[in-house]
Amino acid sequence: MKLKGRNKVSPDFSMSSMTDIVFLLLIFFMLTANSPNALDLLLPKAKGKSTNTQNVSVSIDKNLQYFVNNQKINGAYIEIELKKALKGQEKPTIILRAEESVAIKEAVNVMDIANRNNYKVILAVRPN
C-alpha cells in the first residue's frame, strides 16, 4: 500500500500582491509630493498665515532676476507681463516673493505697479 502526501508546500511565491502595494505607494507619493515653488527662494520670516488666493506669482531672487509664474522676464517689462497675466481677472491678486537679501526698493517697485493698476498684493513669507 503506497500512500502519497496530499499537502505539498509550493516553493513559488506570488509577487502580484507585493507589486500592487508598491504601485499604490508610488501613486500616493506622486500625488502628495507637490512643489508649489519651482524657485528656491529664501523668504523673510513672519508670524501669521498666508492665503491661497493666487492669480499671479512674482518672484525676485538675490540676483535681481524677475519671474512671473516661474518664467524669467526682464525687470523692465514686469508691468506689461502682469497686465497680460491678470487681464480679465475679477479680483487680480499678486503673490510677491522677494528673497530675504533683495533690497526693499525692488519689492516696492512691484507694489507700485500693483497700486497703479488696482491689483491686490500679498507678500509671501516663511512661517516663523
N, CA, C and O atoms as a MOPAC input file, in Angstrom:
PM7 MOZYME 1SCF
protein

 N      0.82600 1    -1.16400 1     0.00000 1
 C      0.00000 1     0.00000 1     0.00000 1
 C      0.88600 1     1.24800 1     0.00000 1
 O      1.69500 1     1.47700 1     0.89900 1
 N      0.69300 1     2.02500 1    -1.03400 1
 C      1.52300 1     3.21000 1    -1.20900 1
 C      0.67500 1     4.44900 1    -0.92300 1
 O     -0.33400 1     4.66900 1    -1.59200 1
 N      1.06900 1     5.26000 1     0.06000 1
 C      0.33600 1     6.48500 1     0.43000 1
 C      1.11700 1     7.71200 1    -0.03500 1
 O      2.32200 1     7.83000 1     0.19000 1
 N      0.40300 1     8.60600 1    -0.68000 1
 C      1.02500 1     9.86100 1    -1.12700 1
 C      0.54200 1    10.98700 1    -0.22800 1
 O     -0.62800 1    11.04600 1     0.15100 1
 N      1.43100 1    11.84200 1     0.08900 1
 C      1.04800 1    13.02100 1     0.87400 1
 C      0.36500 1    14.05000 1    -0.01200 1
 O      0.88100 1    14.39700 1    -1.07400 1
 N     -0.77500 1    14.53000 1     0.41000 1
 C     -1.51900 1    15.49200 1    -0.39600 1
 C     -1.10700 1    16.94700 1    -0.11400 1
 O     -1.32000 1    17.82300 1    -0.95200 1
 N     -0.55000 1    17.19100 1     1.00100 1
 C     -0.17400 1    18.56200 1     1.37200 1
 C      1.28500 1    18.81300 1     0.99600 1
 O      2.20000 1    18.51600 1     1.76400 1
 N      1.47500 1    19.35000 1    -0.16600 1
 C      2.82300 1    19.69700 1    -0.59100 1
 C      3.00000 1    21.21000 1    -0.47700 1
 O      2.09600 1    21.97300 1    -0.81700 1
 N      4.12700 1    21.62200 1    -0.01300 1
 C      4.44200 1    23.04300 1     0.10300 1
 C      5.02400 1    23.50100 1    -1.22600 1
 O      5.98500 1    22.92600 1    -1.73800 1
 N      4.41500 1    24.55600 1    -1.77400 1
 C      4.88500 1    25.07800 1    -3.04800 1
 C      6.01300 1    26.07900 1    -2.80500 1
 O      5.85000 1    26.98900 1    -1.99100 1
 N      7.13300 1    25.94100 1    -3.47700 1
 C      8.23800 1    26.88000 1    -3.27700 1
 C      8.04100 1    28.20000 1    -4.01000 1
 O      8.84800 1    29.11700 1    -3.85400 1
 N      6.98600 1    28.31000 1    -4.80400 1
 C      6.72600 1    29.53500 1    -5.54900 1
 C      6.12100 1    30.58700 1    -4.62800 1
 O      5.36300 1    30.27400 1    -3.70900 1
 N      6.47800 1    31.85400 1    -4.90000 1
 C      5.94700 1    32.96800 1    -4.12900 1
 C      5.24400 1    33.91600 1    -5.09100 1
 O      5.83000 1    34.32800 1    -6.09200 1
 N      4.01300 1    34.26100 1    -4.80100 1
 C      3.24900 1    35.13400 1    -5.67800 1
 C      3.60400 1    36.59100 1    -5.38700 1
 O      3.42300 1    37.07700 1    -4.27100 1
 N      4.10500 1    37.26800 1    -6.39600 1
 C      4.51800 1    38.66500 1    -6.23200 1
 C      3.41400 1    39.65100 1    -6.61100 1
 O      3.62200 1    40.86000 1    -6.50800 1
 N      2.27700 1    39.18400 1    -7.03500 1
 C      1.23100 1    40.09100 1    -7.50800 1
 C      0.72500 1    41.01400 1    -6.40600 1
 O      0.47700 1    42.19100 1    -6.66400 1
 N      0.56800 1    40.51600 1    -5.20100 1
 C      0.10300 1    41.39300 1    -4.12600 1
 C      1.17600 1    42.40200 1    -3.73300 1
 O      0.85600 1    43.53400 1    -3.37200 1
 N      2.43400 1    42.00800 1    -3.80000 1
 C      3.52600 1    42.93100 1    -3.47600 1
 C      3.61400 1    44.04900 1    -4.51300 1
 O      3.83100 1    45.20600 1    -4.15200 1
 N      3.45200 1    43.72400 1    -5.78400 1
 C      3.51100 1    44.76400 1    -6.81400 1
 C      2.31800 1    45.70900 1    -6.71200 1
 O      2.45000 1    46.89800 1    -7.00200 1
 N      1.16800 1    45.20600 1    -6.30900 1
 C      0.01800 1    46.08200 1    -6.09100 1
 C      0.31100 1    47.11100 1    -5.01200 1
 O     -0.00500 1    48.29100 1    -5.16800 1
 N      0.90800 1    46.67000 1    -3.92800 1
 C      1.24200 1    47.57900 1    -2.82100 1
 C      2.27000 1    48.60900 1    -3.27100 1
 O      2.15900 1    49.78800 1    -2.93600 1
 N      3.26700 1    48.16900 1    -4.02600 1
 C      4.30400 1    49.09500 1    -4.49800 1
 C      3.70400 1    50.14500 1    -5.42700 1
 O      4.04600 1    51.32300 1    -5.31500 1
 N      2.83400 1    49.75900 1    -6.32200 1
 C      2.20700 1    50.72300 1    -7.22500 1
 C      1.29400 1    51.68500 1    -6.47600 1
 O      1.24900 1    52.87000 1    -6.80700 1
 N      0.57400 1    51.20500 1    -5.48400 1
 C     -0.26000 1    52.10000 1    -4.67700 1
 C      0.57700 1    53.11600 1    -3.92000 1
 O      0.21000 1    54.28900 1    -3.84500 1
 N      1.69900 1    52.67700 1    -3.35600 1
 C      2.59800 1    53.61700 1    -2.67100 1
 C      3.19300 1    54.61900 1    -3.64200 1
 O      3.32500 1    55.79900 1    -3.31700 1
 N      3.55000 1    54.16300 1    -4.81800 1
 C      4.09600 1    55.06700 1    -5.83000 1
 C      3.08600 1    56.13300 1    -6.21900 1
 O      3.43500 1    57.31100 1    -6.30500 1
 N      1.86100 1    55.74800 1    -6.45000 1
 C      0.81000 1    56.70800 1    -6.79200 1
 C      0.56600 1    57.66900 1    -5.64200 1
 O      0.39300 1    58.86800 1    -5.86100 1
 N      0.54900 1    57.15500 1    -4.41800 1
 C      0.32900 1    58.01000 1    -3.24500 1
 C      1.41700 1    59.07600 1    -3.14800 1
 O      1.10700 1    60.25200 1    -2.95700 1
 N      2.67600 1    58.68900 1    -3.27500 1
 C      3.75600 1    59.66100 1    -3.13800 1
 C      3.82000 1    60.62600 1    -4.31800 1
 O      4.23200 1    61.77400 1    -4.15100 1
 N      3.42400 1    60.18600 1    -5.49000 1
 C      3.39100 1    61.10400 1    -6.63200 1
 C      2.31000 1    62.15900 1    -6.45800 1
 O      2.49700 1    63.30800 1    -6.86000 1
 N      1.19200 1    61.78800 1    -5.86900 1
 C      0.11400 1    62.75200 1    -5.66800 1
 C      0.38200 1    63.70300 1    -4.51400 1
 O     -0.02300 1    64.86500 1    -4.56200 1
 N      1.05500 1    63.22800 1    -3.48300 1
 C      1.27000 1    64.07800 1    -2.31200 1
 C      2.53900 1    64.90900 1    -2.39800 1
 O      2.67000 1    65.88800 1    -1.66300 1
 N      3.45900 1    64.56600 1    -3.25000 1
 C      4.71400 1    65.31400 1    -3.35700 1
 C      4.56100 1    66.40000 1    -4.41300 1
 O      4.94100 1    66.21000 1    -5.56800 1
 N      4.00900 1    67.52800 1    -4.01700 1
 C      3.87600 1    68.64100 1    -4.95500 1
 C      4.87200 1    69.72300 1    -4.58000 1
 O      5.22300 1    69.87600 1    -3.41000 1
 N      5.31700 1    70.45800 1    -5.55300 1
 C      6.24500 1    71.55300 1    -5.29100 1
 C      5.62800 1    72.84300 1    -5.79600 1
 O      5.70100 1    73.12700 1    -6.99200 1
 N      5.02300 1    73.63100 1    -4.91900 1
 C      4.38600 1    74.85600 1    -5.36500 1
 C      5.37100 1    75.89400 1    -5.88100 1
 O      5.03400 1    76.68800 1    -6.75900 1
 N      6.56600 1    75.89300 1    -5.34900 1
 C      7.56400 1    76.87100 1    -5.78000 1
 C      8.68900 1    76.16300 1    -6.49200 1
 O      9.43400 1    75.40000 1    -5.87700 1
 N      8.81800 1    76.40300 1    -7.76700 1
 C      9.92100 1    75.81400 1    -8.50400 1
 C     11.20600 1    76.58500 1    -8.23900 1
 O     12.29900 1    76.04500 1    -8.41200 1
 N     11.08900 1    77.82400 1    -7.82800 1
 C     12.25100 1    78.63700 1    -7.48700 1
 C     12.57200 1    78.44300 1    -6.02000 1
 O     11.68000 1    78.42500 1    -5.17200 1
 N     13.84800 1    78.29900 1    -5.73000 1
 C     14.27200 1    78.11400 1    -4.35100 1
 C     14.66100 1    79.47300 1    -3.78000 1
 O     15.81500 1    79.88900 1    -3.88200 1
 N     13.69200 1    80.16100 1    -3.18000 1
 C     13.93200 1    81.48000 1    -2.60900 1
 C     13.92700 1    81.38500 1    -1.09700 1
 O     13.14000 1    80.63700 1    -0.51700 1
 N     14.79800 1    82.13700 1    -0.46600 1
 C     14.82600 1    82.21800 1     0.98300 1
 C     13.99100 1    83.43500 1     1.37300 1
 O     14.46100 1    84.57100 1     1.31600 1
 N     12.73300 1    83.17700 1     1.77300 1
 C     11.79800 1    84.26300 1     2.07500 1
 C     12.00900 1    84.76800 1     3.48900 1
 O     12.49600 1    84.02100 1     4.33700 1
 N     11.65500 1    86.02300 1     3.76900 1
 C     11.74700 1    86.52700 1     5.12700 1
 C     10.72800 1    85.84100 1     6.02400 1
 O      9.71100 1    85.33300 1     5.55100 1
 N     11.01300 1    85.82900 1     7.34300 1
 C     10.12400 1    85.18300 1     8.30700 1
 C      9.07900 1    86.16800 1     8.81400 1
 O      9.33100 1    87.36900 1     8.89800 1
 N      7.89800 1    85.64200 1     9.15200 1
 C      6.83800 1    86.46000 1     9.74300 1
 C      5.83900 1    85.54400 1    10.41900 1
 O      5.75300 1    84.35700 1    10.10500 1
 N      5.08800 1    86.10500 1    11.34900 1
 C      4.02000 1    85.36000 1    12.00200 1
 C      2.74300 1    85.55500 1    11.21200 1
 O      2.56200 1    86.57200 1    10.54200 1
 N      1.87100 1    84.58600 1    11.29500 1
 C      0.59000 1    84.68500 1    10.60100 1
 C      0.49000 1    83.66000 1     9.50200 1
 O      1.44500 1    82.95000 1     9.18700 1
 N     -0.69600 1    83.60400 1     8.92600 1
 C     -0.95200 1    82.64000 1     7.86200 1
 C     -1.08700 1    83.36800 1     6.53300 1
 O     -1.47800 1    84.53400 1     6.47700 1
 N     -0.75400 1    82.65100 1     5.46800 1
 C     -0.93400 1    83.22000 1     4.14100 1
 C     -2.19600 1    82.62700 1     3.52900 1
 O     -2.64900 1    81.54700 1     3.90600 1
 N     -2.74200 1    83.35800 1     2.58400 1
 C     -3.94400 1    82.87700 1     1.91300 1
 C     -3.55800 1    82.15000 1     0.64000 1
 O     -2.45500 1    82.33300 1     0.12600 1
 N     -4.44600 1    81.34100 1     0.13900 1
 C     -4.16800 1    80.57700 1    -1.06600 1
 C     -4.84900 1    81.16600 1    -2.29200 1
 O     -4.98000 1    80.48700 1    -3.31000 1
 N     -5.28600 1    82.42200 1    -2.20800 1
 C     -5.88900 1    83.05300 1    -3.37700 1
 C     -4.76000 1    83.63700 1    -4.22100 1
 O     -4.23600 1    84.70800 1    -3.91600 1
 N     -4.39900 1    82.94000 1    -5.26200 1
 C     -3.27100 1    83.37600 1    -6.07600 1
 C     -3.68400 1    83.44000 1    -7.52900 1
 O     -4.18000 1    82.46400 1    -8.09300 1
 N     -3.47900 1    84.58300 1    -8.12100 1
 C     -3.68700 1    84.72200 1    -9.55300 1
 C     -2.35500 1    84.71800 1   -10.28600 1
 O     -2.18700 1    84.00300 1   -11.27400 1
 N     -1.40600 1    85.51900 1    -9.80200 1
 C     -0.09800 1    85.61600 1   -10.44000 1
 C      0.97600 1    85.64900 1    -9.35800 1
 O      0.81600 1    86.30300 1    -8.32700 1
 N      2.04900 1    84.94900 1    -9.60200 1
 C      3.17500 1    84.92800 1    -8.68200 1
 C      4.32400 1    85.72600 1    -9.29000 1
 O      4.71600 1    85.49800 1   -10.43400 1
 N      4.86000 1    86.67000 1    -8.50300 1
 C      6.03500 1    87.43900 1    -8.92300 1
 C      7.15000 1    87.12500 1    -7.93700 1
 O      6.99500 1    87.32000 1    -6.73200 1
 N      8.27300 1    86.63800 1    -8.45100 1
 C      9.40300 1    86.28600 1    -7.60100 1
 C     10.61600 1    87.10800 1    -8.00100 1
 O     10.86000 1    87.35300 1    -9.18200 1
 N     11.37600 1    87.53000 1    -6.98600 1
 C     12.61800 1    88.26700 1    -7.21100 1
 C     13.70600 1    87.51800 1    -6.45400 1
 O     13.62000 1    87.36800 1    -5.23500 1
 N     14.73200 1    87.04500 1    -7.16500 1
 C     15.79500 1    86.31400 1    -6.48100 1
 C     16.93600 1    87.25800 1    -6.10700 1
 O     16.88700 1    88.45700 1    -6.38100 1
 N     17.96100 1    86.68800 1    -5.47600 1
 C     19.05700 1    87.51700 1    -4.96100 1
 C     19.87900 1    88.18100 1    -6.06000 1
 O     20.59700 1    89.14400 1    -5.79200 1
 N     19.78800 1    87.68700 1    -7.28800 1
 C     20.48900 1    88.29600 1    -8.42000 1
 C     19.62300 1    89.31800 1    -9.13800 1
 O     19.95400 1    89.74400 1   -10.24400 1
 N     18.51400 1    89.71500 1    -8.51700 1
 C     17.54800 1    90.67700 1    -9.04400 1
 C     16.96600 1    90.22100 1   -10.38100 1
 O     16.73700 1    91.03200 1   -11.27900 1
 N     16.73500 1    88.93600 1   -10.50100 1
 C     16.05400 1    88.39600 1   -11.66800 1
 C     14.57600 1    88.27000 1   -11.31900 1
 O     14.22700 1    87.80100 1   -10.23500 1
 N     13.71900 1    88.68600 1   -12.22800 1
 C     12.27600 1    88.67400 1   -12.00500 1
 C     11.66500 1    87.44800 1   -12.68300 1
 O     12.06600 1    87.05700 1   -13.78000 1
 N     10.68900 1    86.85600 1   -12.00300 1
 C      9.96900 1    85.70900 1   -12.52500 1
 C      8.47800 1    85.96100 1   -12.34400 1
 O      8.03700 1    86.30400 1   -11.24700 1
 N      7.70400 1    85.79600 1   -13.39800 1
 C      6.24300 1    85.86900 1   -13.31900 1
 C      5.73400 1    84.46700 1   -13.59500 1
 O      5.92200 1    83.92700 1   -14.68500 1
 N      5.08600 1    83.88300 1   -12.59500 1
 C      4.62400 1    82.48100 1   -12.67000 1
 C      5.76300 1    81.55500 1   -13.07600 1
 O      5.60900 1    80.70000 1   -13.94800 1
 N      6.91700 1    81.74300 1   -12.42200 1
 C      8.12000 1    80.92200 1   -12.60700 1
 C      8.73500 1    81.02000 1   -13.99800 1
 O      9.53900 1    80.16600 1   -14.37000 1
 N      8.37700 1    82.03900 1   -14.77400 1
 C      9.00500 1    82.28400 1   -16.07300 1
 C      9.84800 1    83.54900 1   -15.95700 1
 O      9.35200 1    84.60800 1   -15.57200 1
 N     11.12100 1    83.42400 1   -16.29200 1
 C     12.03900 1    84.54600 1   -16.16600 1
 C     11.68200 1    85.63200 1   -17.16900 1
 O     11.46500 1    85.36700 1   -18.35200 1
 N     11.62700 1    86.87700 1   -16.66100 1
 C     11.34300 1    88.01400 1   -17.52900 1
 C     12.31600 1    89.13200 1   -17.21300 1
 O     12.99400 1    89.11200 1   -16.18500 1
 N     12.37900 1    90.10500 1   -18.10300 1
 C     13.19400 1    91.29000 1   -17.89000 1
 C     12.45200 1    92.20400 1   -16.91400 1
 O     11.24200 1    92.39300 1   -17.04000 1
 N     13.16300 1    92.76200 1   -15.95400 1
 C     12.54600 1    93.62500 1   -14.95000 1
 C     11.88400 1    94.85800 1   -15.52900 1
 O     10.96600 1    95.40600 1   -14.91800 1
 N     12.32800 1    95.30900 1   -16.69500 1
 C     11.74100 1    96.49400 1   -17.32100 1
 C     10.34800 1    96.21800 1   -17.87000 1
 O      9.55300 1    97.14200 1   -18.04200 1
 N     10.04700 1    94.95400 1   -18.14700 1
 C      8.76000 1    94.59500 1   -18.74800 1
 C      7.80000 1    93.94900 1   -17.76200 1
 O      6.83900 1    93.29900 1   -18.17300 1
 N      8.04100 1    94.11400 1   -16.48000 1
 C      7.21000 1    93.42400 1   -15.49100 1
 C      5.76600 1    93.92700 1   -15.51000 1
 O      4.83600 1    93.14100 1   -15.33400 1
 N      5.57600 1    95.22000 1   -15.71800 1
 C      4.20700 1    95.75300 1   -15.73700 1
 C      3.42100 1    95.19600 1   -16.92200 1
 O      2.24200 1    94.86700 1   -16.78800 1
 N      4.06100 1    95.09400 1   -18.06000 1
 C      3.39600 1    94.55300 1   -19.24800 1
 C      3.02100 1    93.08900 1   -19.03100 1
 O      1.92100 1    92.66600 1   -19.38600 1
 N      3.94000 1    92.31800 1   -18.44500 1
 C      3.67500 1    90.90400 1   -18.19600 1
 C      2.55800 1    90.72100 1   -17.17100 1
 O      1.74100 1    89.80900 1   -17.29800 1
 N      2.52200 1    91.58900 1   -16.15100 1
 C      1.45500 1    91.49400 1   -15.14800 1
 C      0.10200 1    91.83200 1   -15.75700 1
 O     -0.90200 1    91.19300 1   -15.44200 1
 N      0.07400 1    92.83200 1   -16.62600 1
 C     -1.19400 1    93.18200 1   -17.28000 1
 C     -1.69400 1    92.03500 1   -18.14000 1
 O     -2.89300 1    91.75800 1   -18.17500 1
 N     -0.77100 1    91.36100 1   -18.84100 1
 C     -1.15800 1    90.21300 1   -19.66300 1
 C     -1.69000 1    89.07600 1   -18.79400 1
 O     -2.71200 1    88.46500 1   -19.10500 1
 N     -0.98300 1    88.80600 1   -17.70700 1
 C     -1.34100 1    87.66300 1   -16.86400 1
 C     -2.64000 1    87.89800 1   -16.08800 1
 O     -3.37700 1    86.94900 1   -15.82100 1
 N     -2.92500 1    89.14700 1   -15.72600 1
 C     -4.09900 1    89.44500 1   -14.90800 1
 C     -5.26900 1    89.99400 1   -15.71400 1
 O     -6.26900 1    90.42500 1   -15.14200 1
 N     -5.15100 1    89.98100 1   -17.01300 1
 C     -6.21400 1    90.50500 1   -17.86400 1
 C     -7.48100 1    89.66200 1   -17.68700 1
 O     -7.44500 1    88.43700 1   -17.79200 1
 N     -8.59300 1    90.33500 1   -17.41800 1
 C     -9.87600 1    89.65400 1   -17.28800 1
 C    -10.15000 1    89.05800 1   -15.91900 1
 O    -11.19400 1    88.43400 1   -15.72900 1
 N     -9.25200 1    89.22700 1   -14.95700 1
 C     -9.47300 1    88.70300 1   -13.61000 1
 C    -10.40500 1    89.63000 1   -12.84100 1
 O    -10.28700 1    90.85300 1   -12.92400 1
 N    -11.33000 1    89.03800 1   -12.09400 1
 C    -12.28400 1    89.83200 1   -11.32800 1
 C    -11.60300 1    90.54000 1   -10.15300 1
 O    -11.78900 1    91.74000 1    -9.95100 1
 N    -10.81800 1    89.79200 1    -9.38600 1
 C    -10.05700 1    90.36600 1    -8.26700 1
 C     -8.58700 1    90.02100 1    -8.48700 1
 O     -8.09700 1    89.03800 1    -7.93000 1
 N     -7.87600 1    90.81300 1    -9.29000 1
 C     -6.48300 1    90.47200 1    -9.58600 1
 C     -5.61000 1    90.53900 1    -8.34500 1
 O     -5.60300 1    91.53600 1    -7.62400 1
 N     -4.87900 1    89.46700 1    -8.11000 1
 C     -4.03000 1    89.35700 1    -6.93000 1
 C     -2.63300 1    88.92600 1    -7.34800 1
 O     -2.46700 1    88.05600 1    -8.20200 1
 N     -1.63300 1    89.54800 1    -6.73300 1
 C     -0.24000 1    89.20800 1    -6.98700 1
 C      0.35400 1    88.67300 1    -5.69400 1
 O      0.23300 1    89.30200 1    -4.64300 1
 N      0.99900 1    87.50400 1    -5.77200 1
 C      1.78400 1    86.98800 1    -4.65700 1
 C      3.22700 1    87.41000 1    -4.92500 1
 O      3.83600 1    86.97500 1    -5.90200 1
 N      3.76400 1    88.25200 1    -4.05900 1
 C      5.11800 1    88.77300 1    -4.23000 1
 C      6.07300 1    87.96900 1    -3.35600 1
 O      5.95100 1    87.94700 1    -2.13100 1
 N      7.01800 1    87.31500 1    -4.00600 1
 C      8.03100 1    86.52200 1    -3.29800 1
 C      9.38400 1    87.17400 1    -3.54400 1
 O     10.01200 1    86.93600 1    -4.57600 1
 N      9.83000 1    87.98600 1    -2.61200 1
 C     11.13700 1    88.62700 1    -2.72600 1
 C     12.08200 1    87.95400 1    -1.74100 1
 O     11.76800 1    87.82100 1    -0.55900 1
 N     13.22600 1    87.53700 1    -2.23200 1
 C     14.18500 1    86.86100 1    -1.37000 1
 C     14.65500 1    87.81000 1    -0.26500 1
 O     14.60800 1    89.03000 1    -0.41800 1
 N     15.10100 1    87.23800 1     0.83400 1
 C     15.45700 1    87.99800 1     2.03000 1
 C     16.52800 1    89.05600 1     1.76100 1
 O     16.49300 1    90.13600 1     2.35200 1
 N     17.47000 1    88.75700 1     0.88300 1
 C     18.58500 1    89.67200 1     0.63700 1
 C     18.27000 1    90.74100 1    -0.41600 1
 O     19.11200 1    91.59800 1    -0.68400 1
 N     17.08700 1    90.70600 1    -1.01100 1
 C     16.72000 1    91.67800 1    -2.04200 1
 C     16.40200 1    93.02100 1    -1.38800 1
 O     15.74000 1    93.07900 1    -0.35200 1
 N     16.88400 1    94.09900 1    -2.00800 1
 C     16.61000 1    95.44200 1    -1.49200 1
 C     15.11500 1    95.72800 1    -1.54300 1
 O     14.41500 1    95.28300 1    -2.45200 1
 N     14.64200 1    96.47300 1    -0.55800 1
 C     13.20800 1    96.74800 1    -0.43900 1
 C     12.68400 1    97.53900 1    -1.63200 1
 O     11.49900 1    97.45300 1    -1.95500 1
 N     13.54800 1    98.30800 1    -2.29100 1
 C     13.08400 1    99.12300 1    -3.42000 1
 C     12.60400 1    98.25700 1    -4.58000 1
 O     11.74600 1    98.68300 1    -5.35300 1
 N     13.15000 1    97.04100 1    -4.71300 1
 C     12.69800 1    96.13600 1    -5.77600 1
 C     11.27700 1    95.65300 1    -5.49800 1
 O     10.45200 1    95.58300 1    -6.41000 1
 N     10.99300 1    95.32300 1    -4.24700 1
 C      9.64500 1    94.89400 1    -3.87600 1
 C      8.67200 1    96.06200 1    -3.97600 1
 O      7.53000 1    95.88800 1    -4.40100 1
 N      9.12500 1    97.26300 1    -3.58200 1
 C      8.26600 1    98.44700 1    -3.65400 1
 C      7.94100 1    98.78200 1    -5.10500 1
 O      6.85300 1    99.27700 1    -5.39700 1
 N      8.86700 1    98.51900 1    -6.00900 1
 C      8.61700 1    98.75300 1    -7.42600 1
 C      7.43200 1    97.90000 1    -7.90800 1
 O      6.55900 1    98.39700 1    -8.61900 1
 N      7.40700 1    96.63300 1    -7.52400 1
 C      6.29800 1    95.75100 1    -7.90900 1
 C      5.00600 1    96.20500 1    -7.23400 1
 O      3.93900 1    96.17700 1    -7.84800 1
 N      5.10100 1    96.62400 1    -5.96600 1
 C      3.92200 1    97.11100 1    -5.24900 1
 C      3.37000 1    98.38600 1    -5.88800 1
 O      2.15700 1    98.58800 1    -5.93500 1
 N      4.25800 1    99.23700 1    -6.37600 1
 C      3.83600 1   100.46100 1    -7.05300 1
 C      3.09500 1   100.14000 1    -8.35200 1
 O      2.08300 1   100.76800 1    -8.66500 1
 N      3.59500 1    99.17700 1    -9.09600 1
 C      2.91800 1    98.74000 1   -10.32400 1
 C      1.52700 1    98.20700 1    -9.98300 1
 O      0.55700 1    98.49700 1   -10.68300 1
 N      1.43500 1    97.43700 1    -8.92100 1
 C      0.14100 1    96.88600 1    -8.50000 1
 C     -0.80500 1    97.99800 1    -8.06100 1
 O     -2.00000 1    97.94200 1    -8.35300 1
 N     -0.28900 1    98.99800 1    -7.37000 1
 C     -1.11500 1   100.10500 1    -6.91100 1
 C     -1.66200 1   100.91400 1    -8.09000 1
 O     -2.82900 1   101.30600 1    -8.08500 1
 N     -0.83000 1   101.16100 1    -9.08900 1
 C     -1.28200 1   101.90800 1   -10.27000 1
 C     -2.37100 1   101.17900 1   -11.04100 1
 O     -3.22900 1   101.81100 1   -11.65700 1
 N     -2.33800 1    99.84200 1   -11.01100 1
 C     -3.29000 1    99.04700 1   -11.78400 1
 C     -4.40800 1    98.44400 1   -10.92800 1
 O     -5.18400 1    97.62000 1   -11.41000 1
 N     -4.48700 1    98.85400 1    -9.66500 1
 C     -5.50900 1    98.36200 1    -8.72900 1
 C     -5.45700 1    96.84900 1    -8.54000 1
 O     -6.49100 1    96.18200 1    -8.52800 1
 N     -4.24600 1    96.31400 1    -8.39300 1
 C     -4.05500 1    94.90500 1    -8.08900 1
 C     -3.82300 1    94.76200 1    -6.59100 1
 O     -3.23000 1    95.63900 1    -5.96300 1
 N     -4.28400 1    93.66700 1    -6.02800 1
 C     -4.01700 1    93.37100 1    -4.62600 1
 C     -2.67400 1    92.64500 1    -4.54900 1
 O     -2.39500 1    91.77000 1    -5.36900 1
 N     -1.84000 1    93.00300 1    -3.57000 1
 C     -0.52700 1    92.40300 1    -3.40800 1
 C     -0.45700 1    91.68000 1    -2.07500 1
 O     -0.82400 1    92.23200 1    -1.03800 1
 N      0.01300 1    90.45100 1    -2.10900 1
 C      0.25000 1    89.66600 1    -0.89700 1
 C      1.73200 1    89.34300 1    -0.86800 1
 O      2.26600 1    88.77900 1    -1.82300 1
 N      2.39700 1    89.69600 1     0.21900 1
 C      3.82300 1    89.43300 1     0.36400 1
 C      4.00100 1    88.05200 1     0.98100 1
 O      3.53300 1    87.79900 1     2.09100 1
 N      4.67400 1    87.16400 1     0.26900 1
 C      4.90500 1    85.80200 1     0.74900 1
 C      6.07100 1    85.80800 1     1.73300 1
 O      7.09400 1    86.44700 1     1.49000 1
 N      5.90800 1    85.09400 1     2.84100 1
 C      6.94400 1    84.97900 1     3.86000 1
 C      7.03400 1    83.52400 1     4.32600 1
 O      6.14000 1    82.71500 1     4.07600 1
 N      8.13400 1    83.22000 1     5.00700 1
 C      8.27300 1    81.90000 1     5.63400 1
 C      7.58100 1    81.93000 1     6.97800 1
 O      7.57400 1    82.97100 1     7.63500 1
 N      7.00000 1    80.82900 1     7.40700 1
 C      6.42400 1    80.80400 1     8.75500 1
 C      7.52200 1    80.92500 1     9.79600 1
 O      8.62600 1    80.41500 1     9.60500 1
 N      7.22600 1    81.58800 1    10.87700 1
 C      8.21300 1    81.82800 1    11.93100 1
 C      8.48600 1    80.61000 1    12.75200 1
 O      9.29700 1    80.65800 1    13.67700 1

